[in-house]
Amino acid sequence: MNNQYNVGSMFAGIGGICIGFKLAGAKIIWANEMDKYACITYRENFGDGYLVEGDIHSIDVKEIPDIDILTSGFPCQAFSIAGYRRGFNDERGNLFFETLRVIQGKRPRAFIIENVKNLVGHDGGKTFRIIKEALIQEGYNIKYQILNSMEFGNVPQNRERIYIVGFLNEEECDEFHFPKPIRLTNKVSDILDNKVKVDEKYYYTSSSKYYDELNETIIKEDTIYQLRRVYIRENKSNVCPTLTANMGTGGHNVPLVKDKYGIRKLTPKECLAFQGFPKEYKIPSNLSNGQLYKQIGNSVSVPVVNRIAKEMISAMNKSNKNNNYREA
């Protein structure tokens, strides 16, 4: 019989990683998030039983319950190509060391860390080397791989992320394997709500300074375009470009589509679908679209996390589980 492993989630956001592990059979018993709007969305879907709202710096590790698996999707902007790439010089980059603090204090049996692909090459590889050495020094055996949502999650979004998985037990690490690529069968057209007219607020009107250029450039109804600062780009790979936290804040990097009613932005519901969230996931009615876009762009591809979670749990189950499990 398989165990149900207890999971603690740092930088939980709107719960993308939590959903991935929950669908794999794990039990979420603790989560932390400091963004008050993301907390509203999280509670809408998970309740208010175990979410701790507040800055991780102020949380005493002793207040965190014992967990089998720690998840951490610490903010990635410090290492992102789209950001300033300041790394550990950025306060957000230093949040890795808060993850390390919790690992040191709770000694989870396993962990998973998710971040942008550029973390690997940041500062000539020095940043990633520091992270690896710190985790190994704590006694963990680690594996890592860059996975793209459209190749490993059957999600039509071009989203590359690095996943670092660690186990205290070397046998479990040996048993763990990252999931293999799968064929992309879900298409952009499967996700878009093009059969009915969405809310008027998503459509560009003649009052927009981009209106003429959009009408001239955006001609296909099964393709996603991006409005950049100075031009409009067609995504010719027939998938959604990487959803970002700033996609709802103005003209830069906004994913656009054409339907029979006009040219419009993706809706938050569609963005959730491009991240692989379950259809029953609830969107709070009291949040602005700007906040929702930010939350979704900051989240993860749920199916990719779910496949990794299943592999982690399988490795832990194979390692004689409760009675014979011991730290390496």
C-alpha positions as CSV (number, residue, x, y, z in Angstrom):
1,M,0.0,0.0,0.0
2,N,1.3,3.4,-0.9
3,N,1.9,6.1,1.7
4,Q,0.2,9.5,1.6
5,Y,3.1,11.9,1.9
6,N,2.7,15.3,3.7
7,V,3.8,18.3,1.6
8,G,4.8,21.8,2.6
9,S,4.8,24.5,-0.1
10,M,6.9,27.6,0.0
11,F,6.0,30.6,-2.3
12,A,2.8,28.7,-3.0
13,G,1.3,31.4,-5.2
14,I,-2.1,30.3,-6.4
15,G,-1.3,26.7,-5.7
16,G,-0.1,25.3,-9.1
17,I,2.6,23.1,-7.5
18,C,0.1,22.1,-4.7
19,I,-2.4,20.9,-7.2
20,G,0.3,18.9,-9.0
21,F,1.2,17.0,-5.8
22,K,-2.4,16.7,-4.6
23,L,-3.4,15.0,-7.9
24,A,-0.5,12.7,-7.4
25,G,-1.9,11.6,-4.1
26,A,0.0,13.7,-1.6
27,K,-1.5,15.7,1.2
28,I,-0.8,19.5,1.4
29,I,-0.5,20.3,5.1
30,W,1.3,23.7,5.1
31,A,1.7,26.5,2.5
32,N,3.1,30.0,2.6
33,E,2.6,33.0,0.3
34,M,3.1,36.7,1.0
35,D,1.1,38.2,-1.9
36,K,-2.3,39.0,-0.4
37,Y,-4.1,38.7,-3.8
38,A,-2.6,35.3,-4.6
39,C,-3.7,34.2,-1.1
40,I,-7.3,35.2,-2.0
41,T,-7.1,32.9,-5.0
42,Y,-5.4,30.1,-3.1
43,R,-8.0,30.1,-0.3
44,E,-10.8,30.2,-2.9
45,N,-9.6,26.8,-4.1
46,F,-7.9,25.2,-1.0
47,G,-9.7,26.8,1.9
48,D,-8.1,28.6,4.8
49,G,-6.9,25.6,6.9
50,Y,-3.2,25.6,6.4
51,L,-2.1,28.7,4.3
52,V,0.2,31.0,6.2
53,E,0.0,34.5,4.7
54,G,3.1,36.6,5.2
55,D,6.8,37.1,4.5
56,I,8.8,33.8,4.7
57,H,11.6,35.7,6.5
58,S,9.3,36.2,9.5
59,I,8.3,32.5,9.8
60,D,9.9,30.4,12.5
61,V,10.8,27.0,11.1
62,K,9.6,25.5,14.4
63,E,6.1,26.7,13.4
64,I,6.1,24.6,10.2
65,P,4.7,21.1,10.7
66,D,6.9,18.0,9.9
67,I,6.7,17.3,6.2
68,D,7.9,14.6,3.9
69,I,8.3,16.8,0.8
70,L,9.0,20.5,0.5
71,T,8.2,22.4,-2.6
72,S,9.6,25.8,-3.5
73,G,9.0,27.9,-6.5
74,F,10.8,30.9,-5.2
75,P,10.4,34.1,-7.3
76,C,12.3,33.7,-10.6
77,Q,12.5,37.3,-11.8
78,A,16.0,37.7,-10.5
79,F,17.3,35.1,-12.9
80,S,14.9,35.6,-15.8
81,I,16.0,36.7,-19.2
82,A,13.0,39.0,-19.2
83,G,14.2,40.6,-15.9
84,Y,17.4,42.2,-14.8
85,R,19.2,38.9,-14.1
86,R,20.7,40.3,-10.9
87,G,20.6,36.9,-9.2
88,F,21.7,36.8,-5.6
89,N,22.1,40.5,-5.7
90,D,18.4,40.8,-6.0
91,E,16.3,40.3,-2.9
92,R,14.1,37.8,-4.8
93,G,17.1,35.7,-5.7
94,N,18.2,35.5,-2.1
95,L,14.9,33.7,-1.4
96,F,16.7,30.5,-2.3
97,F,18.5,30.8,1.1
98,E,15.1,30.9,2.8
99,T,14.3,27.7,1.1
100,L,17.6,26.3,2.4
101,R,16.8,27.5,5.9
102,V,13.6,25.5,5.9
103,I,15.3,22.5,4.4
104,Q,17.9,22.7,7.2
105,G,15.2,23.1,9.9
106,K,12.7,20.5,8.7
107,R,14.9,18.0,7.0
108,P,12.2,16.8,4.6
109,R,12.7,13.5,3.0
110,A,12.6,15.1,-0.4
111,F,12.1,18.5,-2.1
112,I,11.5,20.0,-5.5
113,I,12.6,23.5,-6.5
114,E,11.2,25.1,-9.7
115,N,12.7,28.2,-11.4
116,V,13.4,29.7,-14.8
117,K,15.7,27.9,-17.3
118,N,18.2,30.8,-17.1
119,L,19.0,29.9,-13.5
120,V,21.4,27.3,-14.9
121,G,23.5,29.7,-16.9
122,H,23.2,32.8,-14.6
123,D,26.5,34.5,-13.8
124,G,28.4,32.0,-15.9
125,G,26.9,29.1,-13.9
126,K,28.2,30.3,-10.6
127,T,24.7,30.9,-9.1
128,F,23.5,27.4,-10.0
129,R,26.8,25.9,-8.6
130,I,26.2,27.6,-5.3
131,I,22.7,26.3,-5.1
132,K,23.8,22.7,-5.9
133,E,26.7,22.7,-3.5
134,A,24.5,24.1,-0.7
135,L,21.9,21.4,-1.2
136,I,24.5,18.6,-1.4
137,Q,26.2,19.9,1.7
138,E,22.9,19.4,3.6
139,G,23.1,15.7,2.7
140,Y,20.8,15.6,-0.2
141,N,21.2,13.7,-3.4
142,I,19.9,15.8,-6.3
143,K,18.9,15.5,-9.9
144,Y,17.8,18.4,-12.2
145,Q,16.4,18.9,-15.7
146,I,14.9,21.6,-17.8
147,L,11.4,20.6,-19.0
148,N,9.2,22.4,-21.5
149,S,5.5,22.3,-20.9
150,M,4.7,21.5,-24.5
151,E,7.0,18.5,-24.5
152,F,6.4,17.1,-21.0
153,G,2.9,18.3,-20.0
154,N,0.8,18.1,-23.2
155,V,0.2,21.8,-22.6
156,P,0.4,24.0,-25.7
157,Q,2.6,26.6,-24.1
158,N,6.3,27.1,-24.8
159,R,7.5,27.3,-21.1
160,E,10.9,26.0,-20.2
161,R,11.6,25.7,-16.5
162,I,14.3,24.0,-14.4
163,Y,13.3,21.5,-11.8
164,I,15.7,20.4,-9.0
165,V,14.7,17.3,-7.1
166,G,16.5,16.1,-4.0
167,F,16.3,13.1,-1.7
168,L,18.0,12.5,1.6
169,N,18.1,8.8,0.7
170,E,20.5,7.9,-2.1
171,E,18.4,4.9,-3.1
172,E,15.3,7.0,-3.6
173,C,17.3,9.4,-5.8
174,D,18.5,6.5,-7.9
175,E,15.0,5.3,-8.2
176,F,13.7,8.7,-9.3
177,H,13.6,9.6,-13.0
178,F,12.3,12.7,-14.6
179,P,9.3,12.0,-16.9
180,K,9.9,11.2,-20.5
181,P,8.6,13.6,-23.3
182,I,5.1,13.0,-24.4
183,R,3.3,13.9,-27.7
184,L,1.6,17.3,-27.7
185,T,-2.1,16.5,-28.6
186,N,-3.7,19.6,-27.0
187,K,-3.9,22.5,-29.4
188,V,-4.4,26.2,-29.0
189,S,-7.8,25.9,-30.6
190,D,-8.8,23.4,-27.9
191,I,-8.3,26.0,-25.2
192,L,-9.6,29.2,-26.8
193,D,-13.2,30.3,-26.1
194,N,-13.8,31.3,-29.7
195,K,-17.2,29.7,-30.0
196,V,-18.8,32.5,-27.9
197,K,-18.1,36.1,-27.5
198,V,-16.1,36.8,-24.3
199,D,-16.6,40.0,-22.2
200,E,-16.2,43.2,-24.2
201,K,-13.4,44.4,-22.0
202,Y,-11.0,41.9,-23.6
203,Y,-11.5,43.3,-27.2
204,Y,-9.5,46.1,-28.8
205,T,-11.6,48.9,-30.1
206,S,-11.0,51.6,-32.6
207,S,-10.0,53.9,-29.7
208,S,-6.9,51.9,-29.2
209,K,-3.7,53.2,-30.6
210,Y,-2.8,49.7,-31.7
211,Y,-6.1,49.0,-33.5
212,D,-5.1,49.6,-37.1
213,E,-1.8,47.7,-36.8
214,L,-3.6,44.8,-35.0
215,N,-6.2,44.5,-37.7
216,E,-3.6,44.5,-40.4
217,T,-1.3,41.9,-38.8
218,I,-3.5,39.5,-36.9
219,I,-5.3,37.4,-39.5
220,K,-5.5,33.8,-38.2
221,E,-8.0,32.5,-35.6
222,D,-6.0,29.5,-34.4
223,T,-2.7,31.4,-33.6
224,I,-1.6,33.4,-30.7
225,Y,0.1,36.8,-31.3
226,Q,2.1,39.0,-29.0
227,L,1.9,42.7,-28.9
228,R,5.5,43.8,-28.1
229,R,6.7,47.3,-27.4
230,V,7.3,48.2,-31.1
231,Y,5.8,45.3,-33.1
232,I,3.3,42.4,-33.3
233,R,4.7,38.9,-33.4
234,E,2.9,35.8,-34.7
235,N,3.7,32.7,-32.7
236,K,4.4,30.3,-35.6
237,S,5.0,27.2,-33.5
238,N,1.2,26.9,-32.9
239,V,1.6,27.1,-29.2
240,C,1.1,29.8,-26.7
241,P,4.3,31.8,-25.9
242,T,5.5,31.8,-22.3
243,L,2.9,33.4,-20.1
244,T,4.5,36.1,-17.9
245,A,3.6,38.0,-14.8
246,N,3.6,41.3,-16.6
247,M,1.2,40.3,-19.4
248,G,-1.7,42.2,-17.9
249,T,0.1,45.4,-17.2
250,G,0.0,47.1,-20.5
251,G,1.0,46.8,-24.1
252,H,4.2,44.7,-23.6
253,N,4.1,41.0,-24.2
254,V,0.3,40.6,-24.2
255,P,-0.9,37.4,-25.8
256,L,-3.6,38.2,-28.4
257,V,-6.0,36.1,-30.5
258,K,-8.5,36.8,-33.2
259,D,-12.0,35.4,-33.1
260,K,-15.1,36.2,-35.3
261,Y,-16.0,39.1,-33.0
262,G,-12.6,40.8,-33.1
263,I,-9.1,40.9,-31.7
264,R,-8.7,40.4,-28.0
265,K,-6.5,39.4,-25.1
266,L,-6.5,36.0,-23.6
267,T,-8.9,35.7,-20.7
268,P,-7.7,34.6,-17.2
269,K,-9.6,31.4,-17.7
270,E,-7.8,30.7,-21.0
271,C,-4.4,31.5,-19.3
272,L,-5.2,29.0,-16.6
273,A,-5.9,26.4,-19.2
274,F,-2.6,27.2,-20.9
275,Q,-0.9,26.4,-17.6
276,G,-2.8,23.1,-17.4
277,F,-5.0,24.0,-14.4
278,P,-8.1,21.8,-13.9
279,K,-11.3,23.2,-15.4
280,E,-12.9,23.3,-11.9
281,Y,-10.3,25.7,-10.6
282,K,-12.1,28.8,-9.3
283,I,-11.3,32.4,-10.2
284,P,-12.2,34.9,-7.4
285,S,-14.7,37.5,-8.6
286,N,-13.2,40.3,-6.5
287,L,-9.8,40.5,-8.1
288,S,-8.7,42.6,-11.1
289,N,-7.6,41.0,-14.3
290,G,-4.2,42.6,-13.8
291,Q,-3.8,40.7,-10.5
292,L,-5.1,37.5,-12.1
293,Y,-2.7,37.7,-15.1
294,K,0.2,38.3,-12.7
295,Q,-0.7,35.3,-10.6
296,I,-1.1,33.0,-13.5
297,G,2.1,34.2,-15.2
298,N,3.9,33.5,-11.9
299,S,2.5,30.0,-11.6
300,V,3.6,26.7,-13.0
301,S,2.4,24.1,-15.6
302,V,0.4,21.8,-13.4
303,P,0.7,18.7,-15.6
304,V,4.5,18.9,-15.6
305,V,4.6,19.2,-11.8
306,N,2.1,16.4,-11.5
307,R,4.3,14.0,-13.6
308,I,7.4,14.8,-11.5
309,A,5.4,14.4,-8.3
310,K,4.2,10.9,-9.3
311,E,7.8,10.0,-10.1
312,M,9.0,11.3,-6.7
313,I,6.3,9.4,-4.8
314,S,7.0,6.2,-6.8
315,A,10.7,6.4,-5.9
316,M,9.8,7.0,-2.2
317,N,7.3,4.0,-2.2
318,K,10.0,1.8,-3.8
319,S,12.4,2.6,-1.0
320,N,10.6,0.4,1.5
321,K,8.6,3.3,2.8
322,N,7.9,3.6,6.5
323,N,9.4,0.7,8.2
324,N,12.7,0.4,6.3
325,Y,13.2,4.0,5.3
326,R,16.2,5.7,6.8
327,E,18.1,8.8,6.0
328,A,21.2,8.2,4.0
